[in-house]
Amino acid sequence: MTKRAAPHSSEVRERSVRMVRDHEGEHGSPWSAIQPIAAKIG
């Protein structure tokens, strides 16, 4: 079985998690905070 490379580096993933945590209070749920950030990252 071939290992698949991660689509984003660990730095991008860490920054994404920080962004979600920083913006959770502005949204009604964690999922609603994740959606716009995920759209920006791709």
N, C-alpha and C positions, 0 to 999 in steps of 0.2 A: 504494500500500500504506500502511496506517495504522500508525503506530508505537504500540506498546503501552507503557503506563506500567509502571514497575517496581513489583512488589507491595509492596516495602519500601524505605524510605529508605536512603541510603548509610550513615547512622549505625547503623541497625539491622543492616545487613549487616556492618559493621565490628565491632560488638559481638558478633555471632554468631560471627564468625571468632575473635575473642579468647577467647570462652567455650569454643569447641571446643579451641583450643590449650591453654588452661588445664586442661582436663579430660581431655585425651588419655591421660595417664598412669593415670587411674582406670579406663580401658576397655581392652579387648583390641585394638581397632583404631580408626582414625579414624572409620570408619563408625558404630561403636557409640557413639562420643562425639557424633556429629552427630545421631543419631536422637532422643534425648530433648530436645536443644536445639531442633531443628526442630519438635518437637511443641509445645513451649512458645510458639514464635514464630508458628506457624501456617502 
